Amino acid sequence: MAKPGLSIEASSRAVGEVELAGKLGGLSLTRQVVTLAVWPLLENVLAFFVGLTDLLISGRMAEGAHRVAILDAMGLGGYVGWFFNILQGAVATGVMALVARATGARDEPLANRGLGQGLWLGVLAGIGSLTILQLGIPLLIRQIGLSPEAGVQAEKFLRVLAWSGPISGAMFAINAALRATGDTRTPFLAMVIVNAVNMLVSWMLVFGPAPIGGHGIEGIATGTVTGWICGFLTSFLMLGHGRSAGLKWSRFGLTPHWETMKRIIRIGAPQSLEILVMWLIHAYGIHVIANLAIEGALGAHMLAIRVESMSFMPGFAIATAAAALAGQYLGAGSKPMAVKAVRLCWMGAVGLMTFIGLIFVIFRSQLIGIMAPGSELHMHLAAPLLIVSACGQPFFATCIILKTSMRGAGATTTVMRWSFGSMFFFRVGVLWWFFHHGGISLIGVWVVLGLDLFVQAIAFTWLHFRGKWLDAKV
């Protein structure tokens, strides 16, 4: 097979003849990327402020050692929230790949069936996450090694948060189908509801007048669950009008169809395994950080990640565009345009995330000060981590775009295989050695994580130019 870059050169006339269906039809490639990326970016910005609100609430609930314990508990809660993506995210990836191909091929019945079957699989995935989490919370807290007080706070938070699983699973599937058709605006509007309700309810349940307020960390979790319920109802009802690029609820689409489910599972299962292993690997990293001889290390780690999300929020928004366009152009039979779309997104993400990394370096103290006002401990620990983060932004951007675009094309097995080697070596092997033999600081942990991103970026650049991801079966 010719290299993708050469195919584009040789097929320049054919590229101009490809026109996508739905909302992206008639738009230039640049406008397609902007149309697909702008709403997820705004959605991620809202999510950032929700996370910021949760930190501001938890950071003001107590003082001294009690505040450190609460922030450590919220740090673990953030990683457990990612656990939901093991199953829900896998379903969403399968739905997106299938619906994008169907949209590119102008197969509306298949797109609607992908939506309906994705809804059922999303609910089942959420029930699975709920069950596993409820049963495994005590073991998780023991393995991570939180202090006794932080463990109590973490269990309170996670017991409530787990109930959002089935609802968020269903909503992830719906939003993935919508984005695959080119409609990123409807998921944004639904997430506006999630975020607004989350912030309002969380604040009221913690700081509101009695009997509404005074619920502590459980109030924050209840706000999250309430937000997901309201957001799901919003997206479900908006789809009922059938205004989103032909997607709509129908008896045909919602009737269980095992063959379509198998296609979604075949695409999503490798990602499910990938995210599960990634989560376990990250859980080991959290274990290392929580057991460093440094008070507040876990809370500082999560504060730095919260600031770092200012860079990977736009990165993932652009990656959403890359995945949708790769799937749609492959469905329309144009590999050259799929490659061209991904590379445009790649260049944009690297440039933008690198620029934001410079902001991290210049304003690191101010950014941490916003997250944890008045906490000199967290300022001292977290601010240097942002310098390490800034150095890794080009490689982080490369990983985000290339891995997400390959998943959107259906090459989830390829992504899984190539992610594992580097992550095991650095995030388990290297961390284990330094933790048990050489000694390691919090900054040292972040350097190791940065080296992993560097190696993965090289690997996925090679895989992209190799081009076999374009032949993935959906």
Stockholm file with secondary structure:
# STOCKHOLM 1.0

chainA/1-474         MAKPGLSIEASSRAVGEVELAGKLGGLSLTRQVVTLAVWPLLENVLAFFVGLTDLLISGRMAEGAHRVAILDAMGLGGYVGWFFNILQGAVATGVMALVARATGARDEPLANRGLGQGLWLGVLAGIGSLTILQLGIPLLIRQIGLSPEAGVQAEKFLRVLAWSGPISGAMFAINAALRATGDTRTPFLAMVIVNAVNMLVSWMLVFGPAPIGGHGIEGIATGTVTGWICGFLTSFLMLGHGRSAGLKWSRFGLTPHWETMKRIIRIGAPQSLEILVMWLIHAYGIHVIANLAIEGALGAHMLAIRVESMSFMPGFAIATAAAALAGQYLGAGSKPMAVKAVRLCWMGAVGLMTFIGLIFVIFRSQLIGIMAPGSELHMHLAAPLLIVSACGQPFFATCIILKTSMRGAGATTTVMRWSFGSMFFFRVGVLWWFFHHGGISLIGVWVVLGLDLFVQAIAFTWLHFRGKWLDAKV
#=GR chainA/1-474 SS CCCHHHHHHHTHHHHHTCCCSGGGTTCCHHHHHHHHHHHHHHHHHHHHHHHHHHHHHHHTSCCHHHHHHHHHHHHHHHHHHHHGGGTHHHHHHHHHHHHHHHHHTTCHHHHHHHHHHHHHHHHHHHHHHHHHHHHHHHHHHHHHTCCHHHHHHHHHHHHHHGGGHHHHHHHHHHHHHHHHTTCCHHHHHHHHHHHHHHHHHHHHHHHSSTTTSCCHHHHHHHHHHHHHHHHHHHHHHHHTTTCBTTBCCCHHHHSCCHHHHHHHHHHHHHHHHHHHHHHHHHHHHHHHHHTSSSTTHHHHHHHHHHHHHHHHHHHHHHHHHHHHHHHHHHHTTCHHHHHHHHHHHHHHHHHHHHHHHHHHHHTHHHHHHHHSTTCHHHHHHHHHHHHHHHHTHHHHHHHHHHHHHHHHTTCHHHHHHHHHHHHIIIIIIIHHHIIIIICCCHHHHHHHHHHHHHHHHHHHHHHHHHCGGGGCCC
#=GC SS_cons         CCCHHHHHHHTHHHHHTCCCSGGGTTCCHHHHHHHHHHHHHHHHHHHHHHHHHHHHHHHTSCCHHHHHHHHHHHHHHHHHHHHGGGTHHHHHHHHHHHHHHHHHTTCHHHHHHHHHHHHHHHHHHHHHHHHHHHHHHHHHHHHHTCCHHHHHHHHHHHHHHGGGHHHHHHHHHHHHHHHHTTCCHHHHHHHHHHHHHHHHHHHHHHHSSTTTSCCHHHHHHHHHHHHHHHHHHHHHHHHTTTCBTTBCCCHHHHSCCHHHHHHHHHHHHHHHHHHHHHHHHHHHHHHHHHTSSSTTHHHHHHHHHHHHHHHHHHHHHHHHHHHHHHHHHHHTTCHHHHHHHHHHHHHHHHHHHHHHHHHHHHTHHHHHHHHSTTCHHHHHHHHHHHHHHHHTHHHHHHHHHHHHHHHHTTCHHHHHHHHHHHHIIIIIIIHHHIIIIICCCHHHHHHHHHHHHHHHHHHHHHHHHHCGGGGCCC
//
